[in-house]
Amino acid sequence: MLNTPNSKSAMTYYIIAVVVLILDQISKYYFNSTFELYESVDVIAPILNWTLAYNYGAAFSFLADAGGWQKWFFAILGLAVSVFIIGYLRQTATHAKVLSLGLALILGGAVGNVIDRFIHGYVIDFIHVHYADVWHYPVFNIADIGICVGMALVVWDMMFLEKKRAKETP
């Protein structure tokens, strides 16, 4: 049967999530212990810097100045999403590899940012993409990359692969 559950191969995707989580936490630890807040070092001038920043909100510092309740809201939301993904990975079709990889990347990133929220009360960011002093993208981290790439893979799967899988199901 082509649409068999992923419960046996889910462990591979859990390992991918753990790798994302470890890379995220090691990099955050390094930058947080080596840099001063807002310290910036050119990596590829004028487009990439390492810049230590703390994000008290969500993506793009959404709700960063909300008074503190957002820490718990985003931490609980991240935990809920993570628990859902852990269960959902076991239920996805074995051959839905793009979907499973996307979910694993999201899981690793979500847990990485949840850890920051519980330990520090904010998310540690350090990757600063910009163009000189003309344009600045919000500072981000490895977890954010996992979440964004994972979401792109999930959307790709939904748009182009899900219908194909449905047609192949006996």
C-alpha distance (Angstrom), angle and dihedral (degrees) to the residues before:
residue distance angle dihedral
M1 . . .
L2 3.80 . .
N3 3.79 96.4 .
T4 3.82 98.3 57.0
P5 3.81 117.3 148.1
N6 3.77 119.4 -95.7
S7 3.83 96.6 -130.2
K8 3.82 95.5 122.0
S9 3.80 97.2 41.7
A10 3.81 92.9 39.7
M11 3.81 88.3 90.1
T12 3.82 89.2 69.3
Y13 3.80 89.8 57.4
Y14 3.80 92.4 45.1
I15 3.81 87.7 55.2
I16 3.81 90.3 51.4
A17 3.81 88.6 51.9
V18 3.82 90.4 50.6
V19 3.82 90.9 50.2
V20 3.83 90.3 52.8
L21 3.81 89.3 47.0
I22 3.82 93.5 50.0
L23 3.82 93.6 46.8
D24 3.79 89.4 48.2
Q25 3.79 95.7 49.0
I26 3.82 95.0 43.8
S27 3.81 91.9 49.9
K28 3.81 92.1 46.9
Y29 3.79 91.4 48.5
Y30 3.82 90.7 50.3
F31 3.79 95.7 49.6
N32 3.79 94.7 40.6
S33 3.80 92.4 51.2
T34 3.82 96.9 39.5
F35 3.83 103.9 39.3
E36 3.77 132.6 56.9
L37 3.79 116.0 -127.5
Y38 3.83 109.0 -75.4
E39 3.81 91.7 5.2
S40 3.79 107.9 147.3
V41 3.80 131.7 -160.6
D42 3.81 123.9 -172.4
V43 3.78 114.5 -118.7
I44 3.80 99.9 167.3
A45 3.79 108.2 2.1
P46 3.01 125.3 -117.0
I47 3.84 97.5 11.9
L48 3.82 110.6 40.0
N49 3.79 133.1 40.3
W50 3.77 136.2 164.8
T51 3.81 102.8 -124.8
L52 3.79 123.2 170.1
A53 3.80 111.8 -135.3
Y54 3.80 135.8 159.7
N55 3.79 120.2 -136.9
Y56 3.79 114.4 -156.8
G57 3.80 92.1 178.7
A58 3.78 136.7 45.7
A59 3.80 129.3 -85.8
F60 3.81 112.4 -18.0
S61 3.85 87.7 8.8
F62 3.80 90.5 -70.8
L63 3.84 107.8 -178.1
A64 3.82 91.8 1.0
D65 3.81 91.4 142.3
A66 3.80 96.0 43.8
G67 3.80 96.3 116.9
G68 3.81 103.3 -99.8
W69 3.81 104.0 -65.8
Q70 3.81 89.4 98.7
K71 3.83 90.5 69.4
W72 3.79 90.2 66.2
F73 3.79 94.5 37.7
F74 3.82 93.7 54.3
A75 3.82 92.6 39.8
I76 3.82 92.3 52.9
L77 3.80 91.6 42.7
G78 3.82 89.7 51.4
L79 3.80 91.2 49.1
A80 3.80 92.0 48.7
V81 3.80 92.0 49.9
S82 3.81 90.3 47.4
V83 3.81 93.4 51.0
F84 3.80 90.1 47.9
I85 3.83 92.0 50.2
I86 3.82 92.7 47.6
G87 3.80 89.3 56.3
Y88 3.79 95.6 38.5
L89 3.82 92.9 53.0
R90 3.80 88.6 61.6
Q91 3.81 90.5 53.7
T92 3.80 101.3 45.7
A93 3.76 118.4 104.3
T94 3.80 113.6 -89.5
H95 3.80 92.0 -122.9
A96 3.84 93.4 49.3
K97 3.79 89.7 97.3
V98 3.82 97.5 150.7
L99 3.80 91.1 51.5
S100 3.80 92.3 46.1
L101 3.81 92.8 48.1
G102 3.80 90.6 49.3
L103 3.79 91.4 50.3
A104 3.81 91.0 48.2
L105 3.81 91.9 52.7
I106 3.81 91.1 48.4
L107 3.81 90.6 48.0
G108 3.80 93.9 51.6
G109 3.79 92.1 46.9
A110 3.80 95.1 45.2
V111 3.80 92.9 50.7
G112 3.82 90.8 46.6
N113 3.79 92.2 55.2
V114 3.82 92.7 42.2
I115 3.80 89.6 55.1
D116 3.81 89.3 53.9
R117 3.80 92.3 49.9
F118 3.80 93.1 51.0
I119 3.82 95.9 43.4
H120 3.82 101.8 36.4
G121 3.80 106.4 13.5
Y122 3.82 89.7 -121.2
V123 3.80 140.0 53.2
I124 3.80 118.5 -100.5
D125 3.82 112.3 -129.7
F126 3.80 128.2 -177.5
I127 3.83 113.1 157.3
H128 3.79 110.6 97.0
V129 3.81 118.0 -174.3
H130 3.79 115.0 -174.2
Y131 3.75 145.6 136.2
A132 3.80 109.3 -115.2
D133 3.80 106.6 -72.9
V134 3.80 93.1 -41.3
W135 3.81 102.7 80.9
H136 3.82 132.3 15.1
Y137 3.79 128.1 -172.0
P138 3.83 113.1 -153.1
V139 3.81 112.8 -89.9
F140 3.83 111.7 -100.7
N141 3.82 143.0 172.9
I142 3.82 143.9 -137.1
A143 3.83 91.8 -83.5
D144 3.80 90.0 55.9
I145 3.81 90.0 51.1
G146 3.81 89.7 51.7
I147 3.80 91.5 49.5
C148 3.82 94.6 47.2
V149 3.81 96.5 43.8
G150 3.80 89.4 43.5
M151 3.79 91.9 51.9
A152 3.80 90.5 48.4
L153 3.82 89.4 53.6
V154 3.81 92.4 47.4
V155 3.81 91.0 50.2
W156 3.83 90.5 46.2
D157 3.79 89.0 52.1
M158 3.80 92.2 48.2
M159 3.79 93.5 48.7
F160 3.80 101.6 41.2
L161 3.80 113.4 11.5
E162 3.80 108.7 35.3
K163 3.82 94.4 69.3
K164 3.79 90.3 47.5
R165 3.83 90.7 53.2
A166 3.80 90.9 48.0
K167 3.83 90.9 54.1
E168 3.84 91.1 49.6
T169 3.80 93.6 52.2
P170 3.82 109.3 105.1
